[in-house]
């Protein structure tokens, strides 16, 4: 009596979603590089959105790949549109 081997290959797809909720109000401001009004986020929120650390965000800002503005307290606000395209 011969036995037959049957091989079954199972594939699956996994998706991940990151939702960021904050108590601070959303800030929409004009981004000169994009030429439109966009949602601006803090450097720490930008790091969470891009799943990196703040140092990577500051490197992108210094390289000119990520757009930003400075608020009154000399803290930077990052353009979310440039962050998502980075």
Secondary structure as GFF3:
##gff-version 3
##sequence-region A 1 86
A	DSSP	beta_strand	27	31	.	.	.	ID=ss1
A	DSSP	beta_strand	36	42	.	.	.	ID=ss2
A	DSSP	alpha_helix	43	49	.	.	.	ID=ss3
A	DSSP	alpha_helix	54	63	.	.	.	ID=ss4
A	DSSP	beta_strand	68	70	.	.	.	ID=ss5
A	DSSP	beta_strand	76	79	.	.	.	ID=ss6
A	DSSP	alpha_helix	80	85	.	.	.	ID=ss7
###
